[in-house]
Amino acid sequence: MSESTSTPGLIVTVGPIAHGGHCVARHEGRVIFVRHAIPGEIVEIALTEHDADAKFWRADVTRVLEASADRVQHFWPEADALRAASRQSIPVGGAEFGHVSRPRQRALKTAVVREQLQRLGGLSAEILDELFSDGVQDVDSSGTLEQANGLGWRTRVGFAVTPSGKVGMHSHRSHTIIPIEEMPLALPAVNDLRLWEHDFTGIERVEVAAPANGSGVLVLVAPAAGLSEKAAGAAVKRVARSLAGCQTPPSVARWNFESGAIEVQSGRGWVRETTADHEFRVTGDGFWQIHRNAPKILTDAALGALLEGGYLNDGAHVADLYAGAGLFSAPLADAVGPQGSVLSVEAAPGTSRDARKNLHSAAQVEIVQSRVEQVMGGERRGLSAVVLDPPRAGAGKSVVRSLVAQRPSAIVYVSCDPASLARDVKYFANAGWQVDRITAFDLYPHTHHVETVVRLTKVTPSKKTDLGRS
């Protein structure tokens, strides 16, 4: 990869949006993936990856010659490609749609979800018209003005650290760290720490968890590789003392980002997350949905899809796969009642321990710390329904095969990546299953990411043609 080399002056007409946060353009027969553009614009670009034998090149916009009506001033100077180009720099990643109006952002994401489900998933255009007519839905319209503008929603933020000890963020597909002095997408509690004013010399990564309920912030610091134990310990203690001077001091823990192990320096090594009906302990960097509204939106969507079809009721037997700390397991346990059962499967040891603590009073929940395919690949469990929320890479063929073998009546798949979702949908289709419900939410404003919830059911003979390509 040729990293962030500048070859300005190339003029292109921007084509359609593609998965991954870029648009497709062509120059002399070469495909170029262009970031910070909008379909239909004419722009000047700087090539950032352009190996002669590469199948495609990558580029950033440096100047707009003919702008889309949906182009707006980027809210974050450090992430704005145009301002970065004017200072002969590169933008930070993480806000690649910040130059696009919010309605157009959702339209672009809708187009990506449709394209992936049609091209990779095999769903026809007619089925998508029927099931996905609402497109990607806004989740911030009822918030504050800042939230309605797509800001102040992240409850989790990761930072890199420059060699001089300043917090920053990487540019897209780059090892370059750009110092920052704000993170507009984060909750105020994150920015209130003013991490950019602290010295993080000797620290490689900083992760911040700031629950939307205001119950206390946790800062995880990972010492730089190669430091002696004495030097690493001293760096962590110095940061903890510095952060103790914040107006609202956070908890601070030393963090091994490879093993997940933490060593508390001050406060506690976990945060308390809450939903309307449940409280959850999430230790260290354990997984939790990062948008402040995501827990409610996704649990309502997933359980609603099962309730709507009559697949979830008192006495039902369900599985929650890739269960994390129990976000879906807890309301599923409420829904099935004491006569039903919930199998909650999570591979990460620390997060599985959190689930045991969070669900200890629900006798109908069985917590299993294991890989999903190992648990589901065994004997039949008599499941009524399954909810799965896999990581970005998706579930994969072996997991799909094991789920199909369990013969549940319905499967609800929660996905943060349209491409891996579409691939898995195709695996299900090949096994005789169909998508019969699709909802998607803009839970990552100003980025290309989108959260999608689909329901899959066994194909009946009269509907086998519904999965045909258009």
N, C-alpha and C positions, 0 to 999 in steps of 0.2 A: 504494500500500500504506500503510495506517495502522499505523505501527510501535509495537507494545508499549503501546498505550493501554489503560488499565485500566477495565473495566466489570464490577465484581464483582457477585455476588448472583444470577446466573442459575443455576438448578438444572436439570440435565438427567440423563436416564438414558443411559448409555453403550452404544452399539451395537457392531457388529462392527469388528474391526481392518481397516485399509486400508493400502495400500502408501504408504510415506513416513513411518511412525513415529507415526501418529495413529489414533484411533478415530472412527467416525462417530456423531454424535448429531443430534437434530432438535429444533428449538424453533419452534413456531408455523409449521410447514411449511418452515422454513429449515434447510438442511444446515449443520452445524458440524463441522469437523475439530478434534478435541480431542486435545491431546498430554498425556502423563503420566497417562493413564487406563488402565483395564482393562475389557474388555467386561463388561457387566452391572452395573457400579458406578453408584451415584447420587452425583453430585458437584456442587460449586459451581465455576463457571468464570469466568475473566476473558477477555473478548474481546480478542484482539490484532490482528485484522484484521476490520473489519466495515463496509466501505463499503456504502452503501444499495443500490447497483446491482450488487453482486457476486453471482455465482452461489452462492457459499458463503462462510461465515465461518470464522475460525480462533480457537482459544482454548487457554488453559492451565488446568489444574486448580489451584484455590486451596484447596479444602477437600473432604475425602471424607466424605460422609454415610453411605453404605453401601459398605463396602470389599469387594473380592474377597478370597477366601481366599488368593489368590496375590500379594497386595500385601505387600511387604517394606519395611523401612527402607532408603532410598536410601543407598548407600555413599559418596556424594560430596556434601557440603553445597552446593557451588556449583551443582551440576546438579539439585538437588532442588527441584521446583516448589513443594512445600508449604512448605519452609523459606524459599524465596525470597519467597513471598507473605507470610509472617509478618514479613519485614523490608522489605516493600513494594519488592521488587526483582524481577528476572527471572532465570531459571536459564541457565547456559551450555548450549550445545548439545553433542552428541557422546556423551551417555549417557542418551538418552531412554527406555530400557527399564530403567534402574537400579532402579526401584521394583517390578519384576516378578520373581518367582522364576525361576531359570534354566530349569527344565523348562517353565514357561508361556511364557517368551520363545521357546523353540524351537517350541512349539505354535503361537504366534502367527505366527512366521515361516513355518512349514509351511502355515498357512492362507493367507498372502499368496501364497506360491509357487503353491499350488494354484489360487487364485482368478485370478491373472494368467494362468497357462497355460491355464486353462479359458476365461476370458472373452476375453482378447486373443489367445491362442495357438490356440484352437479345439480343444484336447484334451478328450475326453469325461471325465466323472467316472469311468467304468469303467476307462479307460486309466490315469488318474492313480492309482486304487486299486491297479492292478496294478504300475505302474512306480515309484510314489512312496510305497509303504506304510511305509517306514522314516522318512519325513519328514526334517526338518533334523536332522543328526547333531551330537552334542557332540564337540568336539575337545580338551577340556581335562581330561577325567576322570582322566588318568594323570599330571597335573602336580602341582606343590606345592599346598598348601591355598589359597594366594592365587590361583594359576592356576585351580584347580578352581572358585573363586568368580567366575571370569571377569575377573580383574584381572591386571595385569602382562604383557599380551600384545603391546602395540603397539611395533613397532620404528621407526615413523615417526610424528612428531607435529608439527603446525604450530601456531604461536602468533601471535596478533595482539599489538600493543603499544599501551598507553594513551598519551594525550598526555603523561603524566608519566613515561613510560619503563618502565612495569611490564608484564611479560608477562601476557597474559590470553587469553580466548577469547570469541568472539561468541555471543550468544544466537541461537536459531533464527530465521532470516529477519530478522536485525536487524544494524544497524551498531554497536550498543552493544557495547563491549568490557568484560568483567567480569574484573578482576584475579583470578588464582588463586595458590595456594601449594602445589599438588600436582596431579599428573595420574595418578590411580590406574590408568588403563588402560595406561599406558606401562611399558616395562621399567624395572627399577630404575636402569639406567645413565642414563636420561633424568632421573629425579627426583634422582639423585645430583648432577647439575649445579647444582641449586637455582637455576634461572634467575630465579626470582621475587626473589632477593636481589641481582640485578645491575641496573645502570642501562642501559636500552636507548633512552635519549633519542636521537632522530634516526633510529631504526630503525622500519620499518613492519611487517615480517614476520620471523619466526624459524622456521626449519625444522630439525628435529633428526632425524638418521638414526643409529640405534643397533643395529647387527647383533646378532642373538641369540647369535652365536658369541663375543661379547666382544672383537672385534678392533679396536675403537676407534670413538669417536663423532665424527660430523661435524656442526657447527652452521653453517647458512647464514643470513646476515643480509642483509636487503634494506633499504637506506637509504630514508627517507621521500621521497615524491615532492616535488619543488620545492626540495630542498636544492641548494646549489651543490656542485660537485665537491669543493671543498676541505672543506666542512662534512660531506658524505657520507663522504669518506675518513677524516676525523677521527673520526666516529661509529663506523665499522667498526673502526678501530684501537683505540679506547678499549674497545670490547666485547671484542676479541681479548685485550687486556692483562688485562682483568678476568677473563675465563674461564681465562686461563693460571694463575690462582690456585686453580683447582679441584683437589680431591684427585687426580683423574685428568683432566688437561687434555684437552679435545677439540681436534680440528682445527677451524679457523674459516676460512670463506671468505665474501667478499662475493658477493652473489647478485642477479642481475637476473631476477626471477620471470617477466618477460614473454619474454625471449629465452633464458633458461636459462643464460646466460653466468656463469661464476664466476671470481673472482680470489682465490687462496689467500692468506690472511694468516698462518696458522700451520698446521703439519702438512701435510695433503694434501687435495685436493679430491675425494676419492672414498672409498668404504668397501669392505671386503672381505666379501662374503657367501659362505656355503658351504652346500652340501647334502652328503649322504652321499658322493657320488662326484665332485662338481665344486666349483670355486671361481670366483667371479664378481666382477669389478670393476664397481661401480655409481657413476658419476660424479655429483656434485652432487645434484640432485633427481630423478635418473633413477628410473624406476619399478621398484619391488620390492614383492612382497607384504608387507603390513604385520603380519600375525599371525606370531608366531615359528614356528608349526608349518605355516603355509600352503604354503611351497615343497614340502615333502614330501607333504602331503595332496593338493594339487592335481596335482602331477606323477604321483603314484600313481593318482589318479582318472582323469586324462586318458589316460595311457598304458595303464592297466588296461582302460579302455573299448575301446581299439583292440586290445589283445592278446586280450581276451576274445572278440572277434568274429573273430579271425584276420586283422585288417586291418593289423597291424604285425608285420613279420618281417624277417629278414636279407635285404637286397637291395631292400626296399620304397623307394618314392619318396614323400616326405611334405612337407607345408608347415607351417610354424609362423608364423602371421600375428598381427600386433601383438606381435612376439616380444620386445620389450624387450631386456634384456641377455643373453637366451638361456636363461632358466630351463627352458623346454620343449625348446628346440633341442638342448641338450647331451644329455639322456637319449634324445631321439629319434635323435640321431646314433649313440649306443651301440647302440640297438635295431636300426637298419637296417644297421649295419656298413659297412665300406669299399666294399662293392658297391652299397650303396643311396645315397640322397641326401636332404638336408634343405634346403629353401628357407626361409630365415629372413628375414621381411620386417618392417621397423620404420621408421616415418616420422620419428621424432625423430633428428636428426643425432647428438647426443651419445650417446644410448643405443645407436644403431647402431654407433658407434665402439667402445663398450664391448663389444658383441657380437663385433665383429671380434677384439678382444683376447682375449675369453673363449673363443672357438672357433677360434683360429688354428691349433691342432694337429689339428683335425678336417677333413681334406681333403674329406670328403663333404658339408660344409655350405657353401652359397652364401649370403652375407649381402647383402641388397639394402636400401638405404635409400630408401624410397619409400612412397607411399600404397598400401594393399592393393589397392584397386580398379584402380589403374593397372597393377600387376603381374599380378593375376589376370585382368584384362580383355583380356590379349593372347592369344598363341597357346596351344594346349593343351600342358600340361606333363607329361602322363602320370602324374598323381598317384594314389597308392594311397589316401592319407588326408590329412586336414587337421585341424590343431588351431588354433583361434583364441580369443584372449583379448582382446576389444575393450574400450575404455573404457566408462564407465557409460552413455553414450549408445547403445551397441550397435553392431552392424555396419551395419545399414541395408539398404535395398532393393537399391542398386547393387552392394554387396559380395556380398549373397546371390545376386544374379543371376550375378555373375562366378564365384562358387564353383560353383554348379550347372552352369555351362557347362564347367567343368573336368572334370566327371564322375568325381570320386573315389568310392571304394566306401563311405567313411564320413567323417563330419565330427564332431569333438568340439568343442563350444562351451562355453567357460568364461566364466561371467557373474557380475558383482557387482550386477546389477540385474534383478529379476524382470520388470519391465515391459518393458524394452527386449529382454530375452531372449524374452518371449512374443510381442512384435511380430515379431521376426525369425523365430521358429518358425512363425508364420503365413505369412510370406513363403516360407519353405522348403516349407510344406505346399501352398501355391498352385503351387509348382513341382514337386510330386510327391514330396516327401520327408516322412519321418515321424520322430518322436522314438521311440526304442525303448529308451532307458536314461536314468534321471534319478537323480542323487545331489546332495545339498545339505548344506552344512556351516556350522556356527555359528562362522565365522571373525571375527565382529565382536560379541563378547558385549556386552550392555547397550546395543546400538544396534539399529536396525531393519534394518540391512544383513545380507545373506546371500549366500553364494557357491554357485552352482549349476553343475553340470557335466552336460551332456546329450549324448547321442550321436544323430546323425541318419543315417538310411540311406534309400536310394531305396525308395519304396513299391512293393510287388509287387501285382499285380492283386487277389489274394485279401485284401489288407489295406487297400484304399483306404477302406473304411468306418471304419477305426479312428480316423481323424482327425475324425470327425463330432462336432458339439457334443452335449452331453448334453441 
